[in-house]
Amino acid sequence: MTMKKFFKILGIVVLLLVVVVIAAPFVFQDQIAQVVKDKLNQSLDAEIEFGEVDLSFIKAFPDARLNIADLSIINKAPFAGDTLFYAQETYVDMPLFDVFNDASEPIRINELIVDGAVSRLKVDENNISNWDIASAKAEKQPQDTTSGFNLALQHYEINNSELSYEDVTTKNLLILTDIQHSGNGDFSLTTSTLDTETSAKVIYSLDNIEYLSGQNVQLDADILMDLENQKYTLKDNKALVNALELELQGYIDLEEDYTMVDLTFFAPSSDFKNFFALIPETYRSNLDGITTTGDFVVNGEIKGQVSDNLIPTMDINVKSNNASFQYPDLPQKVTNIFIDAQLVNKTGKVDDTYLNIANTSFNIGSDRLEGRAMVTALTSNMKVDMNVKGNLDLDNLSQSFPMPEDIDLGGRLALDMAAQFDMESIEKERYERVNTRGIATLTDFKYIGDAFENPFLIRRAAIDLNQSTIRLDDFDAITGNTDIKASGTINNLIGFLMKDQGLKGNFKLNSNSFDVSDFMEETTEVASSNQTTTASTKEAVKIPAFLDANLDFNLKEVRYDGLTLKNVQGIAAVRDETLTMSDVRSDIFGGAIGLAGMVSTKGAQPVFNMNLNMDNLDIAQAFNGFEMFQKYVPILQALQGKINTDIQIKGDLSNDLSPILTSINGNALAELLTRDIKTGAAPLLDRLDQQLSFISLKDIDLSDLKTKLKFQDGAVQVSPFDFKIKDIVVTASGRHSLTNEMDYTMDLNVPAKYLGKEGASLLSQLQASDIENLTVPVPVRFSGSFAKPNVQVNLEAAVTNLTNQIVEIQKQRLKEKGQDALGGAIQDITTGKNPLGGIKDIIKGNKPTVNDTAAVKQPVDSVTKQPVPKEPVKETARNILNGLLNKKKDTTKS
């Protein structure tokens, strides 16, 4: 073989290898993905799912790299449906030829990288852990099985991830966020050193008390791994909690039935600046340049077994002796700082863990605060024995601590309080088991900030804890136009302070002036990304979520939504961000209002549901004061006098707690106590006065008028109601919208005496009793708007009704003359042969004759030349009603 031919063949082989390296992933990636999924499902008693899979022979050469997107592990019962683990991206590097293994052969993993992972570890109330998902089948297999995975890791990473651990029974909660962790070592060796770097933010709480709240933690540690004996020993290491440096020593030994822990730690520096390192970064400001004196010592040890029944013993100490600090650019130093706290467990039993704060005290200027606490049974029914006392001038706080620029505090706080309680009694509201004593007073308190539009000032507030029930002896405050005085009893002050329970109690509230706008926050809206408007809006103050109380209130004057209410008295319950009122009375608009119902600000949209009883209100004042009256009952602007009404409504509230009228639904029963109507005040009534010439507005009698109204979908439905215009009975009903588009009908029952001369001529042939009972219904329809009404009189309906009445009366009269005369007369009337003459003959006692109809001329159609049928009685009725509607109004009569 020539050299030239050899290189040609070699080139072809290399080219084929390159093609195989590039093409093989596309051929085998689905196969390898299925193998990985099968092996995971064989090993784990959980549901394994993932999205797209990408296999590359180049990215990690000489290894193959498998990229798995959206890997998730979903628990089965008893945590069915819970996501135990999820990762956005998972990279697995393995020996190249392991890709071609079938399901019975192991896959060796040399490198593992996980990005964007979230893991939720939980122990439920039955002490079952959700991560115990190893399948029973996999556990029975020998360790040297040829199936599954072999970890031969050289490097691994966990980036941008989150881990949480919750134990429901012990009420432990640990959350690690922003986790960045990496390790380099050789897991294929029996003994090797793992070099790790870790950073995260830590939140830790026990029994709902937060001990760590977002501290930054870093750990750089070399760990000696004895994989054969499952023992891991800390070598060179350094840990940082925020800026507090700690050194750790010891080991963790994994035995078959338990884990042995032997760890010690200490802070190599004892500078008091270490104290500030424990404060979450959010609350640490302006530490650059802070000066300190004194020490801050942290050390501890954790030793012993970890099993189902035991925890390691521990002795963790935090101490400081006569320390001080001063913020830069602030004049007041905080001095005489003493801290002596221990977290101890001497037996290894969980319930024997206790926290002893032997002494904590400090001075701000000449004021001193000090306290102590012993907290036992931390993981079961936690018991607390504590006291705190001292005096504090709040003006000094801004001289010693950096305060937000928009907050100004002042006043004096005096404390001398002690309490003994257990958390079960607090949670189950067995307050008789809570022992408190002492007093707390706040005088000349001042708060200026964005929580209130005006400064909030408390002249004096005093709490007496020496009673079986805690007593609020005094609360005297003022803000803006509002003054408040309160007293009462507090049922659960400790639960409110320590367990985030609602503040429960019974209070009496008095005020000479209460302005709702004083409790609204003014905010500035941003119009666009590069333009800010100076216009401001007010956000409605939320009903406090923490308040769970009954209020008995007496408010001399209340200003709300442009209204001024006098002598507001009643009872209210505040609970779950909802104010429920009962038996509330107030003087307003020359009358009184009673109300019962609720207002809730719990949701994004405030809502209300109210029953209102309005008694003897002045109509003019009520119309001008209530927007609802202006929109829903605009006709009131033309009335003078008094009104009674019962209203049941519900709907949404705006930011200033005003009703959103388009959302209102409900009913009302209204009673008018008036006879006076203002001419020109309501175009609708003026138009009616012009259209119906026989009536005058001064004759309308609305006294004792009662009607029902229904509010729904931005419209008002008015049930039929009656009133009088002189001796004309009127029945009205209909509906209108908030835009004042209306559709109303009004039926006037007009007595016969209003029928004019032509009507009198006709009626003169009837008996007096017939005339007395005869009324003509005149239907009227109103459309358009209240400002521009359209009034339409249904003349045809009135004509038909009058015609039928006349015919019916004549028929009754003819019955007395006999059946023959009746039949002939009725026929003459209905056919037009003798519309009135036949009636006259019957009335005179004569029989009508056929010749009487000869003089009646019938119109002839100009085209067909045929007689046109007539309805003489109907024509007569039409003429009568035209005269009724069109005659000039007599303005000489009052």
Secondary structure, 3 states (H helix, E strand, C coil): CCHHHHHHHHHHHHHHHHHHHHHHHHHHHHHHHHHHHHHHHHHECCEEECCCEEEECCCCCCEEEEEEEEEEEECCCCCCCCEEEEEEEEEEEEEHHHHHCCCCCCEEEEEEEEEEEEEEEEECCCCCECCCCECHHHHHCCCCCCCCEEEEEEEEEEEEEEEEEEECCCCEEEEEEEEEEEEECCCCCCEEEEEEEEEEEEEEEECCEEEEEEEEEEEEEEEEEECCCCEEEEEEEEEEECCEEEEEEEEEEECCCCEEEEEEEECCCCECHHHHHCCCHHHCCCCCCCEEECECEEEEEEEEEECCCCCCEEEEEEEEEEEEEECCCCCCCEEEEEEEEEEEECCCCHHHCEEEEEEEEEEECCEEEEEEEEEECCCCCCEEEEEEEEEEEHHHHHHHCCCCCCCEEEEEEEEEEEEEEEHHHHHCCCHHHCEEEEEEEEEEEEEECCCCCCCEEEEEEEEECCCCCEEEEEEEEEECCEEEEEEEEECCHHHHHHCCCCEEEEEEEEECCEEHHHHCEEEEEEEECCEEEEEEEEECCCCCCCEEEEEEEEEEEEEECCEEEEEEEEEEEEECCEEEEEEEEEEECCEEEEEEEEEECCCCCCEEEEEEEEEEEEHHHHHHHCHHHHHHCHHHHHEEEEEEEEEEEEEEECCCCCECHHHCEEEEEEEEEEEEECCCCCHHHHHHHHHCCCCCHHHEECCCEEEEEEEECCEEEEEEEEEEECCEEEEEEEEEECCCEEEEEEEEEEEHHHCHHHHHHHHCCCCHHHHHHCEEEEEEEEEEECCCEEEEECHHHHHHHHHHHHHHHHHHHHHHHCHHHHHHHHHHHHHCCCCCHHHHHHHHCCCCCHHHHCCCCCCECCCCCCECCCCHHHHHHHHHHHHHHHCCCCCCCC
